[in-house]
Amino acid sequence: QVQLVESGGGLVQAGGSLRLSCAASQRTFSRYAIGWFRQAPGQEREFVVAISWGGSNTYYADSVKGRFAISRDNAKNTVYLQMNSLEPEDTAVYFCAAGPPSSYKSSLPGSYDYWGQGTQVTVSA
């Protein structure tokens, strides 16, 4: 069982930046691929980005390429999502999820086993 806690969400103007964190308490955190997803009201959960267990491989949704950056610090059991040039369309609840090593290649929520509670990101025009 992996418990994940997201933080760092908030309200920001278009063009601004936020950094989200996904923290886990388990020492086995480094064995998992981590993905970020988001869900806007009335919409399905959407893949954002994922990172492999060691951090050397990443996979971005086209909608965030060049604007968002994922990284991880396994010594701190934490994954970060740096979000720059935010747009109103980025407004959503952002979730991090943990899955087996191969899941970083997948954009499907079902590929991940453990989920955090989410953090709200609101981008005003």
Buried (B, 14 or more C-beta within 10 A) or exposed (E): EBBBBBEBBEEBEEEBEBBBBBBBEBEEBBBBBBBBBBBBEEEEBBBBBBBBBEBEEBBBBEBBEEBBBBEBEBEEBBBBBBBBEBBEEBBBBBBBBBBBEEBBEBBEBEBBEBBBEBBEBBBEE
